[in-house]
Amino acid sequence: MNPHPRMTFLSPDELARIRRAARVARIMDTALRIPGTGIRFGADSVLGLVPGIGDIAGSLIGLYIINEARRLGVDSAKLAKMAINLGIDAASGSIPLVGDLFDVYFKSHRRNVAIILDHFGVTPEDLR
């Protein structure tokens, strides 16, 4: 018996799109680790250091993930939650330095990919 019955309904293309979104989220939120700590951060935190442009770039990448979720058929309530996550990230990013530190802990892209995975009953291990 398949522990994730909804996953069996994903086409190879849909699974590849979910994998791509997960890779983007990893790059944006957790690609790097501060040695000797469990603290991980990604391109979103680094981009946020560039005034104005960096936060916009991070938000555009977040919109890509939300659009992929929409194209995959994630329901509107979950898409709204994803938009709220991205909005929180974008709003906090407008606060110099504090917003960049917030990015290290909030990780909106990973949160949004987790919503996609949950919707389809996919685990991170299934994406390997």
N, C-alpha and C positions, 0 to 999 in steps of 0.2 A: 504494500500500500504506500503510495506517495505521500510523504508528510506535508507536502505543499501542493494540493490538488490544483490550485489556480495556475501554478507555474506550468503545468502541462499544456495550458492553452496559449502559452506564449510562442510566437513564431521565432525562428532563429534571428530574424531581423529585429524583432522587438527586444529579444534578450540582448542582442548586440547594442541596441540603443540604450538600454538600461546600463549595461557595462560601461559604455562611453560616458554617460552622465555620472556614474560612480567614479570613474577615473578623473573627470573634470573636478568633481567635488573634492576628491583626495588632494589633487594639485592645489586647489584653492584654499583648503582648510587644514590639511594635516601632512603635507609632503615633507616637512622638515621637523626635526626634533632638536630641542636644546639639549646638548650632551649633559648627562648626569641627572637629568630630570625627566619627568613624564610629560613635559609640556611640548605639544606639537602645534605647529602653525603652518600656514601656506601662503600662497601668492596673494590671497585677499588681504592679509595683514601687511604684506610688503607693499602692494599696490596702494593701500590706504595711506601710506606715508607721502604719496604724491598728491598735493592738495588738489581737490576737485576732480581731476581726471581719474585718479586711482579708484575712488569710490564709485564713480560712474562705470568704469570698466568692470569692477567687481559685480555691480548690479546687473550689467548687461549679461555677464556670464551666468548669473543667477536666473535671469529671465530665460536664457537658453534651457536651463534645467527644467524650469516650470513649463516652458513650451513643449519640451519632450514629453513631460508627464501628461500634458493635455492631449498631445498627438497619440499617446499610448492608451488614452481612455480613462485616466484617473478622474474620479468624480469631482464635481465643482466644489464641494465642501473641503476636500483635501487640497484642491488647487488654491482655495482661499487661504487655508492655513499656511501653505507654502508661500503665498504672496505676503502674508503677515510676517513670516520669518524673514523674508528678504527685505521687507519694509523696515523691520526692527534693525536689521544689519545696516541698511542704507542710512537710516536716521542716526544711529549711533556713530556711523562713520563720519558724519558731518561734524562731530566734536573732535577737534585736533587732539592727537595722541591718546586720549581716553578711548575714543572710538576704535583705534587700532589695537589697543589692549583688549577691548571688548571682543573684537574679532577673534582673538586667540582663544577665547573661551566659548563664544556663542556658536560658531561654526554653522551658519545658516545653510550653506550648500550641502553639508553632510546631513543636517536635519531633513532637508527637503528630499534628498535621495532616500533617506530612511522611510519617508512617507511613501515614496514610490515602491520600495521593496516590500513594505508592509501591505500595500494595496494588492500587490500581485502574489504575496505569500512567498517571496524570494528572500533568502538569507544572503549575507555577504559571501559566505562560503560557496553558494550556488553560482556566484559570478566568476569564480576562479576557473 
